[in-house]
Amino acid sequence: MSRQGYEVIEAGEVREWSDEADVVIVGLGCAGVSAAIEAREAGADVLVLERASGGGGVTAMAAGHVYLGGGTRVQKAVGVEDTVEDMITYLMMNTPEPDEAKIRLYCEQSVDHFNWLVDHGVPFNDTMYKGKEVLQMTDECLIWSGNEEVHPFREKAKPAPRGHKVAEVGHLGGAKMMELLIAKAEALGVRILYDAHVVQLVREGERIVGIRYRVFGEDRGFIRARKGVILAAGQFTENDELLEEFLPELLDEGYTRQFTPYDDGAGHQLGRSAGGVLKHMDGALVTAAFYPPESHIKGILVNKEGKRYVAEDSYHSRSSLFTTRQPDRTGWLILDEATYSADPPHYGAYPLVDAFETVEEMEAALGIPEGALQETMRRYNENAARGEDPEFKKGRKWLTPLDHPPYAALDASVGQATYMAFTLGGLDVSIDGEVLAEDGKPIPGLYAAGGCASNIAQDGTGYSSGTCIGESTFFGRRAGRHAAKSEGA
Ligand SMILES: Cc1cc2nc3c(=O)[nH]c(=O)nc-3n(C[C@H](O)[C@H](O)[C@H](O)COP(=O)(O)OP(=O)(O)OC[C@H]3O[C@@H](n4cnc5c(N)ncnc54)[C@H](O)[C@@H]3O)c2cc1C
């Protein structure tokens, strides 16, 4: 099934256990460290095995946005009003197959979870970044990190910014979070083995009772888990075989996959070998952002037929995914002289096709059927002049007629713009992180959290930055607590 092994092994084949712990955790990213801290604080002896020579995982590559709301300390400090119900409505609308119980709990306990992160050493400043950005390079905290202000979400749920960036200038908020949480886990007495690659789960009857691991390819034997094994081994973005099976589009050269060398879906494979079920494996965060500069949001995205296909003020992963669904995955961002900015696009990098004196000329050069783009722009400009967008209901502040030639066409197509991607699917788990079998029942002794579990984030159209770290830490904690309190073998 896989290049690494990862098949389950029966306990009868284990001659000797080299170590044991109440809770054994596979992987030291944000899910693993949160599970470890929570299990340790619940009184368990906790051992984490991390394949790399240090903790962090892909979390350490992250900007460090955490999606939290319902009235966090930061929201209150900067005067943002938010309610649990609005947050629930928003996440329910945004998620293709929402698990209401999980979303509800996540939102209801969001303020508590924010406080937990702070109490365990993760700093957030009481400030807000006001611009529309993919990632603020300042240490300002709160940012609009989703589609809250976008139609149809804004009409159903009162918009509030909920992206909380860890207090760190630049893009390494995730690394800072990991450094601080690992230090906390160590101070609490969590044991950590580095360079320890978990390759098999051990099963006794129905129950998972331990793991087998290797160090630099050499078998180091078995470790017994008295209460449970928690898989927190991250995403499968690096694993071509799993992508071929579930998400072949990401193997296209037009996508730049973002991963660490150990994002091979080990947790997915270990869990599946024990009878776990994989969910939403075709979901990915795929994005090629065309802002900043903000003025580009005032442009329009059109396909080969000269038609618009999304509200351009959508969150970048939403507009990007809509582009990937257009004929030949082709689209252009059309701007005029007033909205075009030569500022280097920080993300996405949409190459400039050319500048054109007239819309007719641009239409012909892009190979759009004669008259189609002219008609789209005529209608758009007419409505925009009245501050309206009946077709996609783009927010009023982004509406302005595009009527200052020359015009620019930037290429949004897959293969031209820089599309970045990472996977979102994972093991089906209960609200407490128990890995569920085909019949919907928990597999005794086995848990999963973070990138190798499926909880809230399912696809890019509804993704809000911060959801992954938010759910990984939140449900990681729940898995840690549940495992620590379970009766065990
Ligand atoms: C560039 C980038 C930026 C991002 N920014 C954000 C953001 O700002 N906010 C947000 O919410 N999400 C963000 N994400 C997504 C988010 O970072 C991840 O979903 C989240 O960090 C996953 O956490 P994790 O603990 O599950 O996995 P990881 O942090 O990857 O940790 C998994 C760990 O398991 C280890 N491991 C793997 N296999 C084994 C094995 N067999 N044995 C032992 N150890 C193993 C790995 O080495 C790794 O250390 C970003 C993703 C990328 C790629």
The ligand as a Gaussian input file, in Angstrom:
#p B3LYP/6-31G(d) Opt

LIG

0 1
 C        3.337000      27.485000       4.230000
 C        2.161000      27.134000       5.094000
 C        1.594000      28.127000       5.874000
 C        0.489000      27.827000       6.668000
 N       -0.034000      28.811000       7.444000
 C       -1.065000      28.507000       8.273000
 C       -1.565000      29.457000       9.181000
 O       -1.063000      30.580000       9.315000
 N       -2.639000      29.109000       9.934000
 C       -3.201000      27.869000       9.874000
 O       -4.172000      27.603000      10.576000
 N       -2.700000      26.929000       9.061000
 C       -1.644000      27.205000       8.285000
 N       -1.126000      26.226000       7.492000
 C       -1.593000      24.838000       7.687000
 C       -1.073000      24.352000       9.051000
 O        0.248000      24.783000       9.215000
 C       -1.153000      22.844000       9.236000
 O       -2.397000      22.340000       8.864000
 C       -0.922000      22.491000      10.702000
 O        0.234000      23.140000      11.172000
 C       -0.783000      20.992000      10.862000
 O       -0.322000      20.717000      12.161000
 P        0.057000      19.226000      12.539000
 O        0.511000      19.243000      13.938000
 O       -1.059000      18.341000      12.175000
 O        1.234000      18.837000      11.535000
 P        2.761000      19.243000      11.534000
 O        2.984000      20.565000      12.127000
 O        3.276000      19.008000      10.177000
 O        3.408000      18.189000      12.515000
 C        3.482000      16.825000      12.176000
 C        4.776000      16.260000      12.712000
 O        4.753000      14.844000      12.582000
 C        6.055000      14.401000      12.230000
 N        5.914000      13.075000      11.620000
 C        5.396000      12.770000      10.413000
 N        5.404000      11.441000      10.230000
 C        5.926000      10.899000      11.341000
 C        6.188000       9.563000      11.756000
 N        5.887000       8.521000      10.976000
 N        6.775000       9.342000      12.966000
 C        7.083000      10.395000      13.782000
 N        6.841000      11.690000      13.440000
 C        6.260000      11.926000      12.239000
 C        6.548000      15.460000      11.270000
 O        7.957000      15.438000      11.171000
 C        6.002000      16.727000      11.935000
 O        6.931000      17.298000      12.821000
 C       -0.035000      26.514000       6.681000
 C        0.542000      25.508000       5.901000
 C        1.628000      25.819000       5.107000
 C        2.226000      24.725000       4.284000

